[in-house]
Amino acid sequence: MDLGSFASGAPRVYVLLLQQDDPKKCTAAKLSKFRLATPLHRLRQVPHQALVLSPFAESVLLPNDRVHSIQSGLVAIDCSWERVDDVLALRLPGLGRRLPTLLAANPTNYAKPHKLSSVEALAASLYIVGFKNEATKLLSLFKWGETFLTLNAQPLEAYSLATNPEAMQLAESQYF
């Protein structure tokens, strides 16, 4: 099954594969396999102006990051949650963005806030910056993918309408 790439105008999606988890459960590797994400194997391969998803970033991802995501892409760093502090403590290239609170739908961390898989983080990012069809396409590779959108339907919609960090924080506080 080859889903091909996104429609023109959508952000390029990258995954930095650090190969710290079970390869059979690696959502980033599966995105790469189905050509929905470009695999990266070294930090220096991360585009310097890309939006890099990190739970430790100071800036929250906002809908107005849309233009920048189209120009430079979105990057998920695929690493083990047990080693995330060490990995994300490194000086990462790109512009760091954190996601507002969402619940995981993946079987390992179901309903845990902030414990998203790489595909969930990328799909949420695409949704927030206005690429809902592309978010759905990424998640369609996984049995639980639709559950992520259902579980987070209201917050994702509210986040996609936030116009600034204060509005995002207000939307987040309404759900979490």
Residue pairs with C-beta under 8 A, 6 or more apart in sequence:
1 34
2 34
2 35
3 34
3 35
3 36
3 137
3 140
3 141
4 35
5 35
5 36
6 13
6 36
6 131
6 134
6 137
7 133
7 134
9 70
10 70
10 126
10 131
10 134
11 69
11 70
11 73
11 74
11 126
11 129
11 131
11 134
12 38
12 73
12 74
13 31
13 36
13 37
13 38
13 73
13 74
13 76
13 122
13 126
13 138
14 37
14 38
14 39
14 40
14 46
14 47
14 50
14 73
14 74
14 75
14 76
15 28
15 29
15 31
15 32
15 37
15 38
15 39
15 40
15 75
15 76
15 77
15 78
15 118
15 122
16 40
16 41
16 43
16 45
16 46
16 75
16 76
16 77
16 78
17 26
17 28
17 29
17 32
17 39
17 40
17 41
17 78
18 77
18 78
18 79
18 80
18 87
19 26
20 78
20 79
20 80
20 83
20 87
21 78
21 79
21 80
23 29
25 108
26 78
26 118
27 78
27 106
27 117
27 118
27 119
27 120
27 142
28 37
28 39
28 76
28 78
28 118
28 119
29 39
29 78
30 119
30 141
30 142
31 37
31 118
31 119
31 122
31 138
31 141
32 38
32 39
34 141
36 137
36 138
36 141
37 76
37 122
40 46
40 75
43 90
43 92
43 93
44 93
46 52
46 75
46 92
46 93
46 94
47 72
47 73
47 75
47 93
47 94
48 93
48 94
49 68
49 71
49 72
49 94
49 95
50 72
50 73
50 74
50 75
50 93
50 94
50 95
51 61
51 65
51 68
51 69
51 72
51 73
51 74
51 75
51 94
51 95
51 97
51 125
52 75
52 77
52 92
52 93
52 94
52 95
52 96
52 97
53 61
53 74
53 75
53 76
53 77
53 97
53 98
53 99
53 121
53 122
53 125
54 77
54 88
54 92
54 96
54 97
54 98
55 84
55 88
55 98
55 99
55 114
56 88
56 89
56 96
56 98
57 96
57 97
57 98
58 96
58 98
59 95
59 96
59 97
59 98
59 165
60 97
60 98
60 99
60 100
60 165
60 168
60 169
61 97
61 98
61 99
61 100
61 125
61 128
61 129
62 128
62 162
62 163
62 164
62 165
62 168
63 128
63 129
63 130
63 159
63 160
63 161
63 162
63 163
64 163
65 97
65 128
65 129
66 129
66 130
68 95
69 125
69 129
72 94
72 95
74 122
74 125
74 126
75 94
76 118
76 119
76 121
76 122
77 87
77 88
77 92
77 118
78 118
79 87
79 88
81 109
81 115
97 125
99 116
99 121
99 124
99 125
99 128
100 155
100 159
100 168
100 171
100 172
101 113
101 114
101 155
101 172
101 175
101 176
102 113
102 114
102 116
102 120
102 124
102 152
102 155
102 156
103 111
103 112
103 113
103 151
103 152
104 110
104 111
104 112
104 113
104 114
104 115
104 116
104 117
104 120
104 148
105 111
105 120
105 144
105 145
105 147
105 148
105 150
105 151
105 152
106 116
106 117
106 120
106 142
106 144
106 148
107 144
108 115
108 117
109 115
109 116
109 117
110 144
111 151
113 176
116 124
119 138
119 139
119 141
119 142
119 145
120 139
120 148
122 135
122 138
123 135
123 136
123 138
123 139
123 145
123 148
123 149
124 135
124 152
124 156
126 132
126 134
126 135
126 138
127 135
127 149
127 156
127 159
127 160
128 156
128 159
128 160
129 160
130 160
132 160
135 149
136 145
136 149
138 145
139 145
139 146
139 148
139 149
140 146
149 156
154 175
155 171
155 172
155 175
155 176
158 171
158 174
158 175
159 168
159 171
159 172
161 167
161 171
162 168
162 170
162 171
